[in-house]
Amino acid sequence: MNRALAAWNKLEGKPFGKALFTKVICWKAPYFASISPRIEEFRPGFARVSMKKHRAVQNHIGTVHAIAMCNLAEIAAGTLTEISIPASMRWLPKGMQVEYLKKAETDVEAHAVVGNVEEGASQDVPVTVEIKDRAGQVVVRAVITMWVTPRKKA
Protein backbone atom coordinates (compact mmCIF):
# COMPACT_ATOMS: atom_id res chain seq x y z
CA MET A 1 0.00 0.00 0.00
CA ASN A 2 1.17 3.51 -0.79
CA ARG A 3 2.77 5.24 2.25
CA ALA A 4 0.54 8.30 2.00
CA LEU A 5 -2.60 6.16 1.86
CA ALA A 6 -1.37 4.02 4.77
CA ALA A 7 -0.77 7.18 6.84
CA TRP A 8 -4.23 8.51 5.92
CA ASN A 9 -5.90 5.23 6.89
CA LYS A 10 -4.10 5.32 10.24
CA LEU A 11 -4.88 8.99 11.04
CA GLU A 12 -8.24 9.74 9.45
CA GLY A 13 -10.49 8.52 12.28
CA LYS A 14 -8.35 9.94 15.08
CA PRO A 15 -8.92 13.33 16.76
CA PHE A 16 -7.09 15.93 14.65
CA GLY A 17 -6.01 13.13 12.29
CA LYS A 18 -7.10 14.84 9.07
CA ALA A 19 -5.47 18.09 10.15
CA LEU A 20 -2.22 16.31 11.04
CA PHE A 21 -2.18 14.41 7.74
CA THR A 22 -2.73 17.66 5.82
CA LYS A 23 0.10 19.35 7.79
CA VAL A 24 2.47 16.56 6.75
CA ILE A 25 1.50 16.99 3.09
CA CYS A 26 2.04 20.76 3.39
CA TRP A 27 5.42 20.19 5.06
CA LYS A 28 6.43 18.00 2.10
CA ALA A 29 5.12 20.58 -0.42
CA PRO A 30 5.30 23.90 1.50
CA TYR A 31 3.55 26.11 -1.04
CA PHE A 32 0.24 24.37 -0.35
CA ALA A 33 0.32 25.64 3.25
CA SER A 34 -0.35 29.15 1.91
CA ILE A 35 -4.05 28.30 1.45
CA SER A 36 -4.52 26.30 4.70
CA PRO A 37 -6.18 23.31 2.99
CA ARG A 38 -7.67 20.31 4.77
CA ILE A 39 -7.86 16.86 3.21
CA GLU A 40 -11.34 15.57 4.04
CA GLU A 41 -11.64 12.35 2.01
CA PHE A 42 -8.88 10.37 0.37
CA ARG A 43 -9.02 7.08 -1.51
CA PRO A 44 -7.66 5.76 -4.83
CA GLY A 45 -9.65 7.46 -7.59
CA PHE A 46 -11.13 10.26 -5.44
CA ALA A 47 -10.02 13.07 -3.12
CA ARG A 48 -11.94 15.85 -1.39
CA VAL A 49 -10.01 18.84 -0.04
CA SER A 50 -11.53 21.89 1.64
CA MET A 51 -10.35 25.48 2.00
CA LYS A 52 -11.88 28.10 4.27
CA LYS A 53 -12.51 31.56 2.88
CA HIS A 54 -10.13 33.70 4.92
CA ARG A 55 -8.23 36.90 4.27
CA ALA A 56 -5.08 35.23 2.92
CA VAL A 57 -7.01 33.63 0.03
CA GLN A 58 -9.23 36.59 -0.87
CA ASN A 59 -8.85 39.03 -3.73
CA HIS A 60 -9.59 42.76 -3.81
CA ILE A 61 -13.37 42.19 -4.12
CA GLY A 62 -13.58 39.83 -1.15
CA THR A 63 -14.09 36.56 -3.02
CA VAL A 64 -11.75 33.56 -3.06
CA HIS A 65 -8.81 34.37 -5.34
CA ALA A 66 -8.59 32.42 -8.60
CA ILE A 67 -5.01 31.31 -8.00
CA ALA A 68 -5.84 30.11 -4.47
CA MET A 69 -8.43 27.85 -6.12
CA CYS A 70 -5.80 26.64 -8.62
CA ASN A 71 -3.59 25.79 -5.64
CA LEU A 72 -6.51 23.90 -4.06
CA ALA A 73 -7.08 22.01 -7.32
CA GLU A 74 -3.39 21.09 -7.50
CA ILE A 75 -3.15 19.72 -3.94
CA ALA A 76 -6.28 17.65 -4.54
CA ALA A 77 -5.02 16.34 -7.89
CA GLY A 78 -1.45 15.73 -6.72
CA THR A 79 -2.29 13.85 -3.55
CA LEU A 80 -4.90 11.84 -5.44
CA THR A 81 -2.42 10.92 -8.17
CA GLU A 82 0.13 9.83 -5.56
CA ILE A 83 -2.21 7.17 -4.15
CA SER A 84 -3.89 6.19 -7.42
CA ILE A 85 -0.93 5.23 -9.61
CA PRO A 86 0.95 1.91 -9.39
CA ALA A 87 3.85 1.88 -6.90
CA SER A 88 6.27 1.41 -9.80
CA MET A 89 5.28 4.80 -11.27
CA ARG A 90 5.98 8.46 -10.42
CA TRP A 91 4.28 11.68 -11.49
CA LEU A 92 4.73 15.38 -12.17
CA PRO A 93 2.09 17.98 -13.06
CA LYS A 94 2.44 18.83 -16.75
CA GLY A 95 -0.38 21.28 -17.39
CA MET A 96 -3.59 22.76 -16.07
CA GLN A 97 -6.72 23.92 -17.88
CA VAL A 98 -9.01 25.99 -15.68
CA GLU A 99 -12.51 27.39 -16.14
CA TYR A 100 -13.65 30.03 -13.66
CA LEU A 101 -17.42 29.58 -13.70
CA LYS A 102 -18.57 31.95 -10.97
CA LYS A 103 -17.31 33.93 -7.98
CA ALA A 104 -16.49 31.88 -4.89
CA GLU A 105 -18.01 33.82 -2.02
CA THR A 106 -17.86 31.06 0.64
CA ASP A 107 -15.58 28.29 1.83
CA VAL A 108 -14.84 25.91 -1.05
CA GLU A 109 -14.18 22.24 -1.56
CA ALA A 110 -12.27 20.48 -4.36
CA HIS A 111 -13.45 17.10 -5.63
CA ALA A 112 -10.74 15.37 -7.68
CA VAL A 113 -11.28 12.24 -9.77
CA VAL A 114 -8.82 10.10 -11.74
CA GLY A 115 -9.28 6.87 -13.69
CA ASN A 116 -7.10 3.77 -13.69
CA VAL A 117 -3.47 4.22 -14.69
CA GLU A 118 -1.69 1.56 -16.74
CA GLU A 119 1.53 0.26 -15.26
CA GLY A 120 4.73 0.49 -17.27
CA ALA A 121 4.22 3.02 -20.04
CA SER A 122 4.91 6.75 -19.73
CA GLN A 123 1.60 8.55 -20.15
CA ASP A 124 -0.43 11.70 -19.70
CA VAL A 125 -3.07 11.18 -17.02
CA PRO A 126 -5.88 13.74 -16.76
CA VAL A 127 -7.19 14.49 -13.26
CA THR A 128 -10.55 16.27 -13.22
CA VAL A 129 -11.20 18.68 -10.35
CA GLU A 130 -14.42 20.52 -9.56
CA ILE A 131 -14.36 23.20 -6.88
CA LYS A 132 -17.71 23.81 -5.23
CA ASP A 133 -18.98 26.50 -2.88
CA ARG A 134 -21.04 25.80 0.25
CA ALA A 135 -24.24 25.68 -1.82
CA GLY A 136 -22.74 22.90 -3.96
CA GLN A 137 -22.40 25.15 -7.03
CA VAL A 138 -19.35 24.44 -9.19
CA VAL A 139 -17.25 27.63 -9.21
CA VAL A 140 -14.13 26.22 -10.89
CA ARG A 141 -13.57 23.25 -13.17
CA ALA A 142 -10.00 22.16 -13.87
CA VAL A 143 -8.23 19.36 -15.67
CA ILE A 144 -4.68 18.83 -14.47
CA THR A 145 -2.54 16.68 -16.74
CA MET A 146 -0.06 14.53 -14.85
CA TRP A 147 2.97 13.08 -16.59
CA VAL A 148 3.23 9.56 -15.15
CA THR A 149 6.38 7.55 -15.83
CA PRO A 150 8.08 4.42 -14.50
CA ARG A 151 10.31 5.06 -11.48
CA LYS A 152 14.03 4.87 -12.20
CA LYS A 153 15.64 1.68 -10.98
CA ALA A 154 17.87 2.22 -7.94
N, C-alpha and C positions, 0 to 999 in steps of 0.2 A: 504494500500500500504506500502511496505517496506520503512523504513526511509531513507536508502541509495538511493533507487530509487527515492523517493520523492525529496530528496535534489538534485540529478542529474537533474531531470526534471525542477526544479526551476532554477538551475544555468547554465545549458548547453548552452543556447542561449545568455547568458549575456557576456559582455566583461570580459575576464579573468575567466569566469565561470568554464571552464574545468580545468584550472590550480588550481583554488581555491578548487574545489572538490577533485582533486588529492592530494593537500596538506593536506586536512582533512583526507583522507584515510591514507596517510603516517604518519600523527600525531598519528593516532590510532594504526598503525602497523609500528613503526619507521624504521625497517630494510629496508623496501621498498624504503625509501628516498635515500638510498645509490646509487641507479641507476638513480635517477631523472626521473621517469616514467611520462607519461601523459595519462590519460584516455581520449580516443577520441570518443568512441561510447559505449553505455551501455544500454542494454535492456534485459529482461528475455530471456535466451537462447543464448545470444551472447554478447561478449565484445571485444573491440579493444583497445589495449594499446600500445603506442609508447615509444621508448627509443632512444635518440640521441647517436651517437657514440662520446664519449668524453673520455678524458684521464682516468677518474676514472673507466670506464668500459672496458678498453682495457687490453689486455695481453701483453706479452713480444714481440710478433710479430706484434703488432699494429692492431689486429682484435678485435672484441667484445668478451670478455671473456665468456667462457662456463657457468660459474656460474652466471654471470650477466644475461645471457639469461634464466637460471633456475629461477632466482628471478623475471624476467619479466613474465615468464610463470605462476609463483605462484600468483603474484598480479592479473593477468588477470583471472585466474581460481578462486581465492578466492573471489574477488569482484563479479564475475559472479555468483558463487554459492550462495552468500549472497542474491542476488535479485531473484534467480530462484527457491529457495526451498520454501515450504509453511511456513507461519509465525509461525506455531507450531513446526517447526523443527530447529535444529542447526547443525553446521558442524565443522569438523576439517580435515586438510589434513592428509592422512594416508600413502600415498606413491606416488612416482613419477618415471615414466619410461621415459627416454629421449634418443632420437636419434639425434646426431650431424651430419647433412647431408653435410654441407659445411661451409667454413669460412664465417663469417659475417664481411664484409669489409665496410659496410655503416650503417646508422641509421637502426633500425629494428622496426618491429611492430608485436605484438602478437594478434592472432585471436583465441579466446576461444569460445567453443561451448559445451553446455550441454543439455541433453534431459529433459523430464518431470520427476519429482521426486514424488513418491507416498507419500501421507501423512500417518503418523502413524508408519510405521515399520522402525526399524533401518536398514540401508542399505549402501552398497558401491555405490558411484555414480562416474562414470568416467567422467572427464572433458578433452576434447581433445583440445590441444593448438598447433597451427602452428605459428612459428615465421618466418617472411619473411623479406628479405632485400628490398632496394629501387626498385630493378628490379622486385620484386614480386616472387623471387625464395625462396622456403622454405629452411631455413638453419637449423632449429631445429623443431622436432616434439616431443611433449610430451603428455603423458596421466597422469593426476594427479587424484588419487583416493581420493575422499572425503568420510569421514565417517559421514553420516547424521543420526541423531537420534532425537527422540522427545525431546522438551525442558522439563526440570524439572518443575513441578508445583510449584508455589511460596508458 
